Amino acid sequence: MADHSHEPDPDARVTAPMQEFGTREVAIGAAVTLIGVLLAYVLPALLV
């Protein structure tokens, strides 16, 4: 087994799902989702 004693305490790590996010990040995610839906579904429907 490898010796990982040089690594920091795993309980002290902060990973992405644990970090807080604000209204700005939610708005950006919603905008990206809306643009993706428009490009994937609405645009092809208009071209048919």
C-alpha positions, 0 to 999 in steps of 0.5 A: 500500500502506498504511503500517503502521509504527506497528503493533507487531512482529507476531512479538511479538504473542500470540494466543489459540491461543498462550496456555497454558491450565490445568486450570480452563479445560479443566474449564469447556470440558468442562462447557459441552460436556456441557451443550450435548450434553444440551440438543441431544441428550438433552433432545429424545430424552426429549421424543419 
